[in-house]
Amino acid sequence: MFGVLASARTNYLIANENFDPDVCTSLFKTSLKKKSKEVIESIEGYNMTMAQKFRMQIINNHLATVDQLIAMIDDKLDELVAPYEAAIKLLCTIPGISRQSAIIVISEIGVDTSQFKSAGHLSSWAGLTPSNNQSAGKKKSVKISRAGVYLKPALVQVAHASVKSKTHSYCSVKYQCIYKRRGKKEL
């Protein structure tokens, strides 16, 4: 609905009182040209009131405003993270970490990790370490904590991306072990 070509057709239908199939067909590109007859048949006979057209214009204007605001936020974010560009590039060398993930990690942890004694302390602070709650030999709840509400989902997403990547050893080691157990050759 909000793609470039669909928006062009919608804008044409909103702006014009009379429907011209040739003008509408000229707005079709790629594979939609093959289906132009069916699309024209579905559009012919449409009847939009002025109130409906006005509402559609409001929606289009709102979408343009939201896109403009997102672009402004992206520009401001790029400006704010400029001093940390070297750290972001370094983090992006880790499999699964994109620029956005690196920005989240730096915004949550910072570039100075000296306050964490070890990686275990950092993962515990981020809420990724399950608790070890035992009493009298009975194991109780082992849920992970609610800490790291922004960092934890980002790191979980990074872990999933790196495991599913076919270019890094995480994936190949995992699947090679599965294939070896099944008696098949390596990937």
NORQUI-V240046 format. One record per pair of residues at least 4 apart in sequence whose ideal C-beta (glycine too) atoms are under 6 Angstrom apart, sorted by the first residue. I is the first residue (numbers start at 1). J is the second residue. If there is no record, write none. Layout:
# NORQUI-V240046
i = {I & I}
j = {J & J}
This chain:
# NORQUI-V240046
i = {1 & 5 & 8 & 9 & 11 & 14 & 14 & 21 & 21 & 25 & 28 & 28 & 28 & 35 & 48 & 48 & 81 & 84 & 84 & 87 & 87 & 88 & 91 & 91 & 92 & 92 & 95 & 95 & 95 & 96 & 96 & 96 & 97 & 97 & 97 & 101 & 101 & 104 & 105 & 108 & 108 & 116 & 116 & 117 & 123 & 123 & 124 & 126 & 126 & 126 & 127 & 127 & 127 & 127 & 127 & 128 & 130 & 130 & 131 & 133 & 133 & 134 & 148 & 162 & 163 & 165 & 166 & 169 & 172 & 175 & 176 & 179}
j = {6 & 29 & 27 & 27 & 15 & 53 & 56 & 25 & 40 & 36 & 32 & 33 & 36 & 39 & 52 & 53 & 103 & 88 & 106 & 106 & 111 & 102 & 97 & 102 & 97 & 102 & 162 & 165 & 168 & 158 & 161 & 162 & 101 & 102 & 158 & 154 & 158 & 154 & 109 & 150 & 151 & 121 & 122 & 121 & 128 & 129 & 129 & 148 & 151 & 152 & 144 & 145 & 147 & 148 & 152 & 152 & 142 & 144 & 142 & 140 & 141 & 139 & 152 & 170 & 170 & 171 & 171 & 173 & 176 & 187 & 186 & 184}
